[in-house]
Amino acid sequence: RQNAITMEAAKGPIVPPLQMIVRAEGEVCHLSIIGHIHEWAETNSQKISKAIKDAKDAGATKCNIYINSGGGSVFDANEILNLIEENFQDTEVTVQVGALCASAATIFPAKYDAAGKQNSQFMIHKPMMGTHGNEDKIEANLKLLKDLTKQYRAMYSAKFGITEDEVEALWKNDFWMNAKEAKNKGLITTIQGEKEKIDASTHLQLVACGAPETYAPESNIEKDEKQHKNPIKMELSVLAVQLGLPATA
């Protein structure tokens, strides 16, 4: 997409693709946003819109958003947020952060009441853009970038309870927070007792976005050795991504 505006940390050689999963459970619609936020409109909008409608028809009145993402396209993150706003009142939405909530993905805890895990990591920074064209085109794109920067700056200011000038000083570079720091800043309100499980796919995502703590992926090899003669297992979602396929392939 030309002149895309993104919020993402430095990417490694493998970027987990976007996975959007909707699951209805009684009066709660669970929406999972996992991986690199991109190509939302092209690949997910109709499918996810229908799944949310089906959940609401089945009696769901609340929405819980699970986030495990290093960010991505600002436009796509805004479109996903628009979908949630169209279907649920602000007071009906909660956010659960997994291992990672960085860049554009922070639009969700910044908007709604959010909880993290003990090992959750968070990061904010300014939107970024690559562009080309004549001076008129570049000036037009620069205005768009400044408008989106203003949107996120105001959003963080309101959530953190600080001035926009203080946000400006905070996010000149990637500003990483652990769960305790994110709670102190006001991005989340609760830290849950358990830690998020770090599987191979999540480990790759932490590495790709330059997280301070990447953690070694948890292994079931010792458990498998007790139960099976052949303990070798492969993380299929990781293999799929390495081959350039969707993680669900």
C-alpha positions in Angstrom: 0.0 0.0 0.0 1.6 3.3 -1.1 2.3 5.9 1.5 1.3 3.6 4.3 1.5 5.0 7.8 2.7 2.5 10.4 3.4 2.2 14.1 5.7 -0.7 14.6 9.1 -1.4 16.1 12.0 -2.7 14.1 11.0 -5.8 12.4 13.0 -9.0 12.2 13.1 -11.4 9.2 9.8 -13.0 10.2 6.7 -11.0 10.9 3.7 -13.0 12.2 0.7 -12.3 10.0 -2.5 -10.9 11.4 -4.9 -13.3 13.0 -8.4 -12.2 13.9 -10.5 -14.7 15.9 -14.0 -14.2 17.2 -15.5 -16.6 19.8 -18.9 -16.1 21.5 -19.3 -17.2 25.1 -22.6 -16.4 26.7 -23.0 -12.6 26.8 -19.3 -12.0 25.9 -17.9 -11.8 22.4 -14.2 -12.6 22.6 -12.1 -10.9 19.8 -8.4 -11.9 19.5 -6.0 -9.6 17.6 -2.7 -11.5 17.1 0.3 -10.7 15.0 1.2 -7.9 12.6 -1.8 -5.6 12.0 -2.1 -5.2 8.2 -4.3 -5.9 5.3 -7.4 -5.8 7.5 -9.8 -4.5 4.9 -8.7 -6.9 2.2 -8.7 -10.1 4.2 -10.8 -9.9 7.4 -13.5 -7.2 7.5 -16.5 -9.1 6.1 -15.6 -12.3 7.9 -15.1 -10.7 11.3 -18.1 -8.3 10.9 -20.3 -11.4 10.3 -18.8 -13.3 13.2 -19.4 -10.4 15.6 -23.0 -10.0 14.3 -23.6 -13.7 14.9 -22.2 -13.4 18.4 -24.5 -10.5 19.1 -27.5 -12.4 17.6 -26.6 -15.3 20.0 -26.9 -12.9 23.0 -23.4 -11.3 23.4 -23.7 -7.8 24.8 -20.1 -7.3 25.8 -16.7 -7.5 24.1 -13.4 -8.7 25.4 -10.4 -7.9 23.2 -7.3 -10.1 23.5 -4.1 -8.3 22.2 -0.8 -10.0 21.3 0.6 -7.7 18.7 3.6 -5.5 17.9 1.5 -3.1 15.9 1.4 -2.4 12.2 -0.7 -0.2 10.0 -2.3 2.8 11.7 -5.1 2.8 9.2 -5.9 -0.9 9.8 -5.8 -0.5 13.6 -8.3 2.4 13.3 -10.6 0.4 11.1 -10.6 -2.5 13.6 -11.4 0.0 16.3 -14.2 1.5 14.2 -15.7 -2.0 13.9 -15.7 -2.4 17.7 -17.1 1.0 18.3 -19.9 0.3 15.9 -21.0 -2.8 17.7 -20.4 -2.1 21.4 -20.6 0.7 23.9 -17.3 1.8 25.5 -18.4 0.5 28.9 -19.1 -2.9 27.4 -15.5 -3.4 26.1 -12.5 -4.7 28.0 -9.0 -5.4 26.8 -6.7 -8.3 27.8 -3.1 -7.9 26.9 -1.0 -11.0 26.3 2.8 -10.9 26.0 3.0 -7.9 23.7 1.1 -4.7 23.0 3.1 -2.2 21.0 2.8 0.7 18.6 -0.5 0.7 16.8 -1.9 -2.1 19.0 -1.9 0.2 22.0 -4.9 2.0 20.5 -7.1 -0.6 22.2 -5.9 -0.3 25.8 -5.7 3.4 25.3 -9.4 3.4 24.4 -10.8 0.9 26.8 -10.3 -0.5 30.3 -7.4 -2.9 30.1 -5.5 -5.6 32.0 -2.1 -7.1 31.5 -0.2 -10.2 32.6 3.0 -10.2 34.7 5.2 -10.5 31.7 3.3 -8.3 29.3 5.3 -5.6 27.5 4.1 -2.4 26.0 5.6 0.2 23.7 4.5 3.6 22.2 6.2 5.8 19.6 5.2 8.2 16.9 3.6 7.1 13.7 5.9 6.7 10.7 5.6 7.0 7.0 7.5 6.3 3.8 6.4 8.4 0.9 7.4 9.6 -2.6 6.2 12.0 -5.2 6.4 15.7 -6.0 6.4 18.4 -3.4 2.6 18.8 -3.3 2.2 15.0 -2.8 4.7 15.0 0.0 3.2 18.0 1.7 -0.2 16.4 1.6 1.1 13.1 3.0 3.0 15.0 5.7 -0.2 16.7 6.8 -1.9 13.3 7.0 1.0 12.0 9.2 0.8 15.0 11.5 -2.9 14.6 11.9 -2.5 10.9 12.9 0.4 11.8 15.2 -1.9 14.4 16.8 -4.7 11.7 17.3 -2.3 9.3 19.1 -0.7 12.1 21.1 -4.1 13.3 22.4 -5.1 9.7 23.1 -2.1 8.9 25.2 -2.4 12.3 27.0 -5.9 11.5 28.1 -5.1 7.9 29.1 -1.9 8.7 31.0 -3.3 11.8 32.6 -0.4 14.0 31.4 -0.1 16.9 29.0 0.5 16.5 25.3 3.9 18.1 25.7 4.8 15.4 28.2 3.7 12.8 25.7 5.9 14.5 23.1 8.9 14.2 25.3 8.0 10.6 26.2 7.7 9.1 22.7 10.5 10.6 20.7 12.0 7.2 20.6 10.5 3.7 21.3 9.2 4.0 24.9 8.9 0.5 26.4 7.0 -0.4 29.5 6.7 -3.6 31.6 3.3 -4.3 33.1 4.0 -2.4 36.3 5.2 0.6 34.4 2.2 0.5 32.1 -0.1 0.3 35.1 1.7 3.3 36.7 1.3 5.3 33.5 -2.4 4.4 33.4 -2.4 2.4 30.2 -3.7 -0.6 32.0 -5.6 -0.8 35.3 -4.9 -4.4 36.4 -2.0 -6.8 36.4 -3.2 -10.4 36.5 -1.3 -12.9 38.7 -0.3 -15.4 36.0 2.2 -14.9 33.2 1.4 -15.2 29.6 2.6 -18.4 27.9 5.5 -17.7 25.4 5.2 -20.1 22.5 7.5 -20.1 19.5 5.2 -17.8 17.5 5.1 -15.2 20.3 8.8 -15.4 20.8 9.3 -14.6 17.1 7.0 -11.6 17.4 8.9 -10.3 20.4 12.2 -10.7 18.6 10.8 -9.1 15.4 9.7 -5.9 17.2 12.8 -5.4 19.3 11.2 -6.0 22.7 13.5 -5.6 25.7 12.6 -9.1 26.9 12.1 -11.8 24.2 12.0 -14.9 26.5 12.8 -18.4 25.4 9.7 -20.1 24.1 8.3 -22.6 26.6 8.9 -26.2 25.7 6.8 -29.3 26.2 9.7 -31.6 25.3 10.2 -33.0 28.8 6.5 -33.7 29.1 6.5 -35.3 25.6 9.4 -37.5 26.4 7.5 -39.0 29.2 4.4 -39.6 27.0 5.9 -40.4 23.6 8.9 -42.1 22.1 9.4 -39.3 19.6 9.4 -36.0 21.4 10.2 -33.8 18.3 7.3 -31.4 17.7 7.2 -28.5 15.3 5.2 -25.3 15.8 3.1 -25.4 12.6 2.1 -21.7 12.7 5.8 -20.7 12.8 6.7 -23.1 10.0 3.8 -21.6 7.9 5.0 -18.1 8.4 8.6 -19.0 7.5 7.2 -20.4 4.2 5.3 -17.2 3.5 1.9 -18.7 4.2 -0.8 -17.6 6.6 -0.3 -18.8 10.2 -3.4 -20.8 10.0 -2.3 -22.8 6.9 
